[in-house]
Amino acid sequence: MIQKTFNHEFIEIKSEVESKDGEKGRFYITEAGEFPSVTTVVGWEKQEFFRIWRKQNPEESKRVTARGTRIHSILEKYLKNEKIEKNEIMPLDLELFVQIKGEIDKIDNIKALETPLFGKEVGLAGRVDCIAEYDGKLSIIDFKASTREKRKEDIENYMMQATAYSLLWKEMTGEIINNFVILITCEDGAVQVFQDNPLNYVVNLVEAIKNYKENYERKRPCKS
């Protein structure tokens, strides 16, 4: 397997973050304060659905969670120009990697990989998968693995997630990113690429943040 050599232009983010999980989801503790995670906020409306699904499908839930973690690890290693040893990868993971490799090879001039981002203006925090050029265009890039193909209307939370990272990147570095790319490798053999301008999802993201806060304000016990 021929491996591409990626150019790195990492922007140093000098900050340590810690995460904690609680009733309100995952939070990040940063030098600027404590913020809810991007994934918690944009996905909170689906939390009950997935809680029930995980309870009803515990083995499949564990399988897909572990699969996603492994695929992210493989892609991060590849983008760091580390050798991918095929005999060290599970057959399904190798298949998912090989079929999306052509899209991954469109990435270059990488500025961030699994980098913590946070900001008071956005009021969120999280770790972005990748910020780099995709087909020559600076983009927020998110990697996903799926059992089957996704419909665009089913992954609006992915779009809002990428939008949040573009806003956090601007807040931390001053650089504007006008494109995001969601790359999905599917067990049914499909490779999906969703691209858009983050500006098209800012209103949705603001509404998601508002709904998240209102939801947990309603749950807060009244003080006597």
N, C-alpha and C positions, 0 to 999 in steps of 0.2 A: 504494500500500500504506500503510495507516494504521499508524503506529508508536506504541506505548504509551510514555508517559513514566514511567520507574521512579523511585521514591523511594530514595535512597541513605542508609544509616546506617552507613557503613563504620567498622569497628573497626580502629584503626591497630595493625598488628603491626610494631613497630620492630625488625626483624631482617633481616640479609642472609644469604642461603643460597647455596651453590654446590653443583653436582652433579658427580658423576664416575661413569663406568661402568667396571666391571671384571668379573672372573670371577664374583663373587657378585651381579652385577646393578648397579643404580643405587644410589648412596649420596648423601646430602646432608650437607654440612659446615655445621654451625650453631654458634652461640655456646654451645650446651649440649652439643656433642659431634658425633660422626659417626654417622649413623643410616641403615639401609637404607631404601629408598623403600617406601612403602605398596604401590604397584603391583607392585614386585619380590617382596615377601613374600607377598602374597595370590595372586599368579599364578605362583609359581615351579614348582608341580607341573605346570603346563601348558606350561612353557618348552620342554621337549623336543619336545612335539607341534607347537608353533608354529615351532620351529626347523626341523623337517623340512618343515612346510607351506610356510614361506617359501622354503626351498631348492628345493622342487618347483614353487612358484608365484611366482617372483620379481617378475614384472610386476604380478600381482594384489596381492601384498604391498605393493609400492610405492604402488599406486593407493589401496588402502583406508587406508594410513597417511596419505597426503597428504590424502585426503578427510576423515578425522577431524580433522586439524590445521586444515583450512580451515573446517569446520563449527564447531569450537570458537572460532575467531577471529571468525566472523560472529556467533555468539551472544554472545560477550563484548562485541563492539562494540555490538550491539543493546541489551544490558543496561546499557551505559554511556550510553545515550541518544544514541549517535552515528548519523548518517544512514546508512541502508542503501541504497546505490545499486544497483538491480537490474541495470543494464547493466555493472556491474563484477564481477558474480558469475557463475561458470560455471553453465550451465543446470541440471545435476544438483544442485549445491549450493543453488541458489535453490529448486528443487523440495523438497529436504529441509528447508530452512529454513521455507518457507511452510507445509508440512504440519504442522510441529511448533510453529508460531508461537502457535497457540491455547493450547497447554500452557505455553509460555514466558510468555504474557501473564497467567498465573495467579500469576506471581512478583511480589513487591514487597518494599519495605523491606529492601533488600539490604545485608548486613553484610560480605560478602567475595566477591571475584572473583579467581580464580587466585592465591589467597593462600597463601604458604608456612606450613605448620604443622609443628611438631615437639615432641617431649617425651621426657624421660627415663623417665617412668613407663610410657608405651606402648612406647618404644624404637624409634619409627618417625618418618619425616618424609615430606612430600610437599606438593603444591599442590592445594588443594581447588578444584573448578570454581566452586561458588557456595554461599553460605550466606545464606538469605533466607527470607521467608515464602512458602509455596506454598499457595494457597487459604486464606490466613490463618494457617497453621501453620508455625512456625519449623522449617526443615528443612535438612539437608545435601542439596544438589542436584547430581546428576552428569549430564552430557550425553554421549550416545553416538550414533554413526551406525553403521548396519549394512546389509549387503547384503540380509538377509532377517530375518524375525521371530525373536526369541529365546524359548526356553523358560526359565521361571524357574529350573529346575534347572541350566541351563547358565551362569547368571550369578551364582552364589554368590560368586565373587570380586568382582563389583561391589558386592554387599551388604556383604561384609567390608571393602571399601575405604571405603565410606561410613561404616561403623561405626567404623573407625579414625579417620577425620576427626572424627567426633563426640567421640571420646575425647580426641583431640589438642586440639580446640577447648575442651573443658572444662578440660584441663590448663593451657592458655595463658590462658584468659579467665575460667574459673570458671562459665561458662554451660552449662547442660545442654540438649541438643537431643534430643528424643524421637521424631524422625521423619526418615527419609531418603526421597528421591525419585530414582529412576533414570528418565530420559527418553530414549527411543530413537527416532530417526527412521530409517526403513528404505527402501531403494531399491525394495522391492516395494509401497510405498504405505502401509505400516502405521506407526502411531505407538503406542508402548507406554509405559505408565506403571506402574512398580513402586514401591510404598510399603510401608514397614514400620518397626518400632521397632528402633533399633540394639541394644537390649538382647537381642534375639532372636538376635543373631549374635556376641555377645562371646565365647562359648565357642568357636565356630568360628574366630574371629580368633586367640584365644590358642593354639589347636591349630595353626593355620597358622604362627604365629610360632615355635612350638616345633619344628615339622617343618622349617621353613626353617633354623633354627640347627643342628639335628641333621644335616641333609643336608650342610651345608658343614663341620661339624666332622668328619664322616666323610671328607671329601675332603682335609682338611688333612694335609700330610705329617708323619710322626712325626719328632720331634727325636731325634737320636742322642746 
